[in-house]
Amino acid sequence: MIDELIIHVGNHKTASTSMQKCLRDKSYEVENDVYYPETIGGPVQYNHNYYVRSLGTEHQEDRFAHLLNLLRNTDSSRVVISSAAYAYYNGFDLKDHVEKYYRPLARNMRLIKYIRPHLSSLVSSYTELVRIGLYSDTIYNVIKSSIGNRMILHHDNPYSLKEAFGENVEIVPMVSEALIGNDPVTDILHRIFRDQKVKIKKSHTDNIMVSAQHLSVIKALQADNFGSEEDRKGYGYEYTRALADIWAPENPIKFQISKQTAKNFSIGEYDLLTDAIKCDKIFFDQPYLEKALYDFIGSCPKEDVSLELDDYEGSHECLEKMKIKFSNHYNKVERL
């Protein structure tokens, strides 16, 4: 029987990919390691979304039967499961899931959840949604959607997690001063191996920062692409890598919302400030998220940064080059 099962439950946009790749590749040194099951199916092999996203579908029992068989056959006393897809579940629903599938195999369990400050989460999530072709609308309209609401408000998830799991869940603010070593990968390794010394051998910070100029091109490419959602997601990362070689803007601009927009989100309809203060009071006893919100507002420009091609010299020429390079994406659509 497993002595301890540790479940990392996101959130999205909290360095989960870097954490997961570090665990998969064993990019650290520690005396007594954990078992981190490798996903056999699905397009991504470094996290456990393949299993978690099957919940409520016809594939649920088969996929979890496979995962549980892996856990039964491990000799390790400590196991880690990591899926940001768990972030969308209410704490009590997740507790039922954990009791059904994991409790029979593990003597002890604990959860780790990271919370990113509201406004940086909003902007990062929006640019990611544009990049992978899920949205081409303005940030304002995206926020009005259900996905938009989930990505900027923590809603009841961390609160219900704390109520359902009590002291067996760690809620961690994604701010450098609260992270061990001021780094998310270092932080989670120390939380996993809290009774051991651990040393990172290789960094897995592989998120590519995308300028507003490049994002405007990706947005236009995705708008003309009618492939499947999975295709467009993969294309978004291909486009990002290719753009670095095709077009280097003289003055790369970071996508940002204006100071007034940030204020409207913080104290207006979505009242992010109240949510930040509530999180800080319940989980941290320090104003981590409140301070991060005010710091973010202070860093915002006077005007929103555009993602329109017409606002950037050279963007249309770059778009045509990209369409030639990736003509198979569009030819495939035309043949359907």
C-alpha positions as CSV (number, residue, x, y, z in Angstrom):
1,M,0.0,0.0,0.0
2,I,1.2,3.5,-0.8
3,D,2.2,5.5,2.3
4,E,1.5,8.9,0.9
5,L,-0.3,10.1,-2.3
6,I,0.3,13.7,-3.2
7,I,-2.1,15.3,-5.7
8,H,-1.1,18.5,-7.4
9,V,-4.3,20.2,-8.6
10,G,-3.1,23.3,-10.6
11,N,-4.3,26.0,-11.1
12,H,-3.8,26.6,-14.8
13,K,-1.1,29.1,-15.6
14,T,0.9,28.4,-12.4
15,A,4.0,26.8,-13.9
16,S,2.3,23.4,-13.9
17,T,4.0,22.3,-17.1
18,S,7.4,23.1,-15.8
19,M,6.7,21.3,-12.5
20,Q,5.3,18.2,-14.4
21,K,8.2,18.0,-16.8
22,C,10.7,18.2,-13.9
23,L,8.9,15.3,-12.2
24,R,8.6,13.2,-15.3
25,D,12.2,13.7,-16.3
26,K,13.6,13.3,-12.8
27,S,15.4,16.6,-13.1
28,Y,16.3,16.6,-9.4
29,E,18.4,14.7,-6.9
30,V,16.8,13.2,-3.8
31,E,17.5,10.2,-1.6
32,N,14.1,8.6,-1.6
33,D,12.2,9.4,-4.8
34,V,8.5,9.4,-5.6
35,Y,6.7,7.4,-8.3
36,Y,5.3,9.8,-10.9
37,P,3.1,7.7,-13.4
38,E,3.7,8.3,-17.0
39,T,0.5,8.8,-19.1
40,I,0.3,6.2,-21.8
41,G,-2.5,7.8,-23.9
42,G,-3.3,11.3,-25.0
43,P,-1.1,13.9,-26.8
44,V,0.6,15.0,-23.6
45,Q,2.9,12.6,-21.7
46,Y,4.0,14.7,-18.8
47,N,0.8,15.2,-16.8
48,H,-2.3,13.2,-15.8
49,N,-5.0,15.2,-17.7
50,Y,-5.6,12.2,-19.9
51,Y,-7.2,10.5,-16.9
52,V,-8.8,13.5,-15.2
53,R,-10.5,14.8,-18.3
54,S,-12.2,11.5,-18.8
55,L,-14.3,12.1,-15.6
56,G,-18.0,12.0,-16.6
57,T,-17.3,10.4,-20.0
58,E,-17.5,6.9,-21.3
59,H,-13.7,6.5,-20.9
60,Q,-13.6,7.3,-17.2
61,E,-13.6,3.8,-15.7
62,D,-11.2,2.3,-18.3
63,R,-8.7,5.1,-17.9
64,F,-8.7,5.2,-14.1
65,A,-8.5,1.4,-14.1
66,H,-5.3,1.7,-16.0
67,L,-3.9,4.5,-13.7
68,L,-4.9,2.5,-10.5
69,N,-3.2,-0.6,-11.9
70,L,0.0,1.4,-12.2
71,L,-0.3,2.6,-8.6
72,R,-0.9,-0.9,-7.3
73,N,2.2,-2.2,-9.0
74,T,4.6,0.5,-7.8
75,D,7.2,-0.3,-5.0
76,S,7.4,3.4,-4.1
77,S,6.0,4.5,-0.8
78,R,5.2,8.0,-2.1
79,V,3.3,8.8,-5.3
80,V,2.5,12.1,-7.1
81,I,-0.4,12.7,-9.4
82,S,-0.5,16.1,-11.2
83,S,-3.4,17.5,-13.3
84,A,-4.5,21.2,-13.6
85,A,-7.8,19.8,-14.8
86,Y,-8.6,19.1,-11.2
87,A,-8.7,22.8,-10.7
88,Y,-12.2,23.0,-12.1
89,Y,-13.7,20.7,-9.5
90,N,-15.5,21.7,-6.4
91,G,-13.7,20.5,-3.3
92,F,-16.4,18.1,-2.2
93,D,-16.8,16.6,-5.7
94,L,-13.0,16.1,-5.7
95,K,-13.2,14.6,-2.2
96,D,-15.7,12.0,-3.5
97,H,-13.5,11.2,-6.5
98,V,-10.4,10.8,-4.3
99,E,-12.3,8.6,-1.8
100,K,-13.5,6.4,-4.6
101,Y,-10.3,5.9,-6.6
102,Y,-7.3,6.7,-4.5
103,R,-8.3,6.1,-0.8
104,P,-8.2,2.3,-1.1
105,L,-4.6,2.5,-2.3
106,A,-3.1,5.1,0.0
107,R,-2.8,5.4,3.8
108,N,-2.3,9.2,3.6
109,M,-3.2,11.9,1.0
110,R,-2.5,15.5,0.7
111,L,-3.2,18.1,-2.0
112,I,-1.2,21.1,-3.3
113,K,-2.9,23.9,-5.1
114,Y,-1.3,27.1,-6.4
115,I,-3.2,30.4,-6.9
116,R,-2.0,33.0,-9.3
117,P,-2.8,36.7,-8.6
118,H,-6.0,37.7,-10.4
119,L,-4.9,40.2,-13.0
120,S,-1.8,38.4,-14.1
121,S,-3.8,35.2,-14.4
122,L,-6.4,37.1,-16.5
123,V,-4.0,38.5,-19.0
124,S,-1.9,35.3,-19.2
125,S,-5.0,33.1,-19.7
126,Y,-6.4,35.4,-22.3
127,T,-3.2,35.5,-24.4
128,E,-3.0,31.7,-24.1
129,L,-6.6,31.3,-25.3
130,V,-5.8,33.5,-28.3
131,R,-2.6,31.6,-29.1
132,I,-4.2,28.2,-29.1
133,G,-7.2,29.4,-31.2
134,L,-10.0,29.1,-28.7
135,Y,-10.8,32.9,-28.8
136,S,-10.2,35.7,-31.2
137,D,-12.5,38.2,-29.5
138,T,-11.5,41.0,-27.2
139,I,-10.4,40.4,-23.6
140,Y,-13.6,42.1,-22.4
141,N,-15.9,39.7,-24.3
142,V,-13.8,36.7,-23.2
143,I,-14.2,37.6,-19.6
144,K,-18.0,37.5,-20.0
145,S,-17.9,33.9,-21.0
146,S,-17.9,31.0,-18.5
147,I,-14.2,30.2,-19.2
148,G,-13.4,33.9,-18.7
149,N,-15.1,33.9,-15.3
150,R,-13.4,30.8,-14.1
151,M,-10.0,32.1,-15.1
152,I,-10.2,35.4,-13.2
153,L,-12.3,34.6,-10.1
154,H,-11.2,31.8,-7.8
155,H,-14.9,31.3,-6.9
156,D,-15.5,28.5,-4.4
157,N,-12.7,26.1,-5.5
158,P,-10.0,26.9,-2.9
159,Y,-12.5,27.5,-0.2
160,S,-14.4,24.2,-0.8
161,L,-11.0,22.4,-1.1
162,K,-10.0,23.7,2.4
163,E,-13.4,22.7,3.8
164,A,-13.4,19.3,2.2
165,F,-9.7,18.3,2.9
166,G,-8.9,20.5,5.9
167,E,-5.2,20.4,6.9
168,N,-4.5,18.0,4.1
169,V,-4.5,20.7,1.4
170,E,-1.9,23.4,0.9
171,I,-3.0,26.6,-0.9
172,V,0.1,28.4,-2.2
173,P,0.1,32.0,-3.6
174,M,2.0,32.2,-6.9
175,V,4.1,35.2,-5.8
176,S,7.9,35.0,-5.6
177,E,8.1,36.1,-2.0
178,A,5.9,33.2,-0.9
179,L,7.6,30.5,-3.0
180,I,10.5,28.5,-1.6
181,G,13.5,29.6,-3.5
182,N,11.4,32.2,-5.2
183,D,10.7,29.6,-7.9
184,P,7.6,27.4,-8.5
185,V,9.5,24.2,-9.4
186,T,11.8,24.5,-6.4
187,D,8.7,25.2,-4.3
188,I,6.7,22.2,-5.3
189,L,9.7,19.8,-5.0
190,H,10.3,21.0,-1.4
191,R,6.6,20.6,-0.6
192,I,6.6,17.0,-2.1
193,F,9.9,16.0,-0.4
194,R,9.4,18.1,2.7
195,D,11.3,15.7,4.9
196,Q,14.3,15.4,2.5
197,K,17.0,17.5,0.8
198,V,16.3,18.0,-2.9
199,K,18.4,19.6,-5.6
200,I,17.2,20.6,-9.1
201,K,19.6,19.4,-11.9
202,K,17.8,21.0,-14.8
203,S,15.4,23.9,-15.3
204,H,12.1,23.3,-17.2
205,T,11.0,26.8,-17.6
206,D,10.0,26.4,-21.3
207,N,7.1,28.9,-21.7
208,I,7.9,31.2,-24.6
209,M,7.0,34.8,-24.1
210,V,5.0,36.0,-27.1
211,S,5.0,39.7,-28.1
212,A,1.8,41.5,-29.0
213,Q,3.1,41.8,-32.6
214,H,3.6,38.0,-32.8
215,L,0.3,37.4,-31.0
216,S,-1.5,39.6,-33.6
217,V,-0.2,37.3,-36.3
218,I,-1.1,34.1,-34.5
219,K,-4.6,35.5,-33.8
220,A,-5.1,36.1,-37.6
221,L,-3.7,32.7,-38.5
222,Q,-6.0,31.0,-36.0
223,A,-9.0,33.0,-37.2
224,D,-8.5,31.5,-40.7
225,N,-8.0,28.0,-39.5
226,F,-11.1,25.8,-39.1
227,G,-9.2,22.7,-37.9
228,S,-10.2,20.9,-34.7
229,E,-9.7,22.4,-31.3
230,E,-6.8,19.9,-30.7
231,D,-5.2,20.9,-34.1
232,R,-5.4,24.6,-33.4
233,K,-3.9,24.2,-30.0
234,G,-0.9,22.4,-31.5
235,Y,-0.7,24.9,-34.3
236,G,-0.5,27.7,-31.8
237,Y,2.8,26.4,-30.3
238,E,4.2,25.7,-33.8
239,Y,3.4,29.3,-34.9
240,T,5.0,30.6,-31.7
241,R,8.3,28.8,-32.4
242,A,8.3,29.7,-36.1
243,L,7.6,33.4,-35.6
244,A,10.9,33.8,-33.8
245,D,12.8,33.0,-37.0
246,I,10.5,34.8,-39.5
247,W,9.9,38.1,-37.8
248,A,11.8,40.0,-35.1
249,P,10.1,43.3,-34.4
250,E,12.5,46.1,-33.5
251,N,10.5,47.0,-30.4
252,P,8.7,43.9,-29.1
253,I,5.7,44.9,-27.0
254,K,4.2,42.9,-24.2
255,F,0.4,42.5,-24.3
256,Q,-1.1,44.5,-21.4
257,I,-4.4,45.9,-20.4
258,S,-4.7,49.6,-19.5
259,K,-4.6,51.0,-16.0
260,Q,-8.2,51.9,-16.3
261,T,-9.2,48.5,-17.5
262,A,-7.4,46.9,-14.6
263,K,-9.1,49.2,-12.2
264,N,-12.5,48.3,-13.8
265,F,-11.9,44.6,-13.4
266,S,-10.6,45.1,-9.8
267,I,-13.4,47.1,-8.3
268,G,-16.1,46.9,-11.0
269,E,-18.4,44.1,-12.1
270,Y,-16.0,41.3,-11.2
271,D,-14.6,42.9,-8.0
272,L,-11.3,41.1,-8.0
273,L,-10.1,43.1,-5.1
274,T,-12.7,41.6,-2.8
275,D,-11.8,38.1,-3.9
276,A,-8.1,38.8,-3.4
277,I,-8.6,40.2,0.1
278,K,-10.8,37.2,1.0
279,C,-8.2,34.7,-0.3
280,D,-5.4,36.4,1.7
281,K,-7.5,36.5,4.9
282,I,-8.5,32.8,4.7
283,F,-5.4,31.2,3.4
284,F,-2.3,33.3,3.9
285,D,-2.6,35.8,6.8
286,Q,-0.6,38.1,4.5
287,P,-1.9,40.4,1.7
288,Y,-0.1,38.5,-1.1
289,L,-2.9,38.7,-3.7
290,E,-4.1,42.2,-2.7
291,K,-0.5,43.6,-3.0
292,A,0.0,41.7,-6.3
293,L,-3.2,43.3,-7.7
294,Y,-2.2,46.8,-6.8
295,D,1.3,46.2,-8.1
296,F,-0.2,45.0,-11.4
297,I,-2.4,48.1,-11.7
298,G,0.6,50.3,-11.1
299,S,2.6,48.6,-13.9
300,C,-0.2,49.0,-16.5
301,P,0.1,51.4,-19.5
302,K,-2.3,54.2,-20.2
303,E,-3.9,52.4,-23.1
304,D,-4.7,48.8,-23.9
305,V,-2.1,47.1,-26.0
306,S,-3.6,46.1,-29.4
307,L,-3.6,42.7,-31.0
308,E,-4.7,44.0,-34.4
309,L,-2.4,43.4,-37.4
310,D,-3.0,47.0,-38.8
311,D,-1.4,48.4,-35.7
312,Y,2.0,46.9,-36.3
313,E,4.3,47.6,-39.3
314,G,5.5,44.3,-40.9
315,S,2.7,42.2,-39.5
316,H,0.8,41.7,-42.7
317,E,4.0,40.6,-44.5
318,C,4.8,38.2,-41.7
319,L,1.3,36.8,-41.9
320,E,1.7,35.9,-45.6
321,K,5.1,34.2,-44.9
322,M,3.5,32.2,-42.1
323,K,0.6,31.1,-44.4
324,I,3.1,29.9,-47.0
325,K,5.1,28.1,-44.4
326,F,2.1,26.4,-42.9
327,S,0.0,26.1,-46.1
328,N,-0.7,22.5,-45.2
329,H,-2.9,23.6,-42.3
330,Y,-5.1,25.6,-44.7
331,N,-5.0,23.2,-47.6
332,K,-6.2,20.4,-45.3
333,V,-9.2,22.5,-44.3
334,E,-10.0,23.3,-47.9
335,R,-10.0,19.6,-48.8
336,L,-12.5,18.7,-46.1
